Amino acid sequence: MTDPHRDPRSTSEPDVRRYLVGLIGDGIGASLTPPMHEAEALELGLDYEYRIFDLIELGRPATDVGAILAEARSAGFAAMNITHPCKQLVLEIVDELDTDAARLGAVNLVVFDGDRLLGYNTDWMGFRDGLVAGLPGASLDHVVQIGCGGAGAATAYALLSQGAEHLGLSDSDSVRAEELAARMRRHFPGQTVHTIEPDELADAIAGATGVVHATPMGMLHHPGVAFDLDLLRPGTWVSDVVYRPLETELINQAAERGHPVLDGGRMAVGQAWASLRIITGIEPDRERMQHSFRELIAAEERHAASEGNPR
Ligand code: NAD
């Protein structure tokens, strides 16, 4: 579009920085991160393109992530988001690691600064910001978290950063729970982080002031709820990291019973908001991003329903 304020005699182009950004991961063709970034960048008046590097489609192993980053840097990319299964691999590849990313042990954003690769983690920021905005005043006295994988590392770190006093970690793979608990204890020595065995989960839920669900249960192909909601005390808040669908069985049932709830959308938008901010140095509009994300999800759900595949 022609800028009406531009001198028509001028031959030089206006000084607009071009941002080329990408996402590396497995099976990410349908990721909502590219449209989220691009829609907000457009609103901010940026020349911004977001590309997908799906390892499965490229036929490349996860261990190629370093080579793909080098290729992207040479091609002029400004930054790359990183997702499953490369978040830990990138820890060893970057030249500089943000303190929080080092502590929680995962990188989901690499920024190219000349020859240097700077690693960040914005997943935990997304959960933290969602918790603060979506569940203001939530009690963090006794929080139970189910699921200690990639998302769970970010939520545990965010909960402890926000001052959770007692955090109980549960996972069907007890080694994962133990490893995450050990990592968190190192960085939050003044707070209690303990693991919960499957046969202790009911008691832990009954004593919780908040429950975070961070397993894939509730997704289209993993239906169900990871714990019995009858165990919750009145007023206990419930948070789900799953966002496809946004209204998981857990979120719906908890809300019906009157519990304060936080769906996975806030975390998903929050990580994109924080990534966009780090990449561009410009403050994106969080509410506008929330709105466009929820429209994208709604369109996806309408499409699934029209295909006879209701979510
Ligand atoms: P992951 O595979 O790294 O971790 C999942 C963990 O849950 C594993 O440790 C597994 O052992 C455990 N688990 C599975 N079923 C369980 C059960 N019934 N009870 C107890 N533990 C169980 O996966 P992830 O990357 O952490 O993703 C988990 C979910 O979070 C996915 O649905 C993903 O889409 C979602 N996610 C959301 C966001 C967001 O921004 N909202 C970000 C990342 C991931």
Residues whose N, C-alpha, C, O or C-beta is under 5 A from the ligand:
A	BS01	NAD	G147 C148 G149 G150 A151 G152 S170 D171 S172 D173 R176 A214 T215 P216 M219 A226 V241 V242 Y243 G264 M267 A268
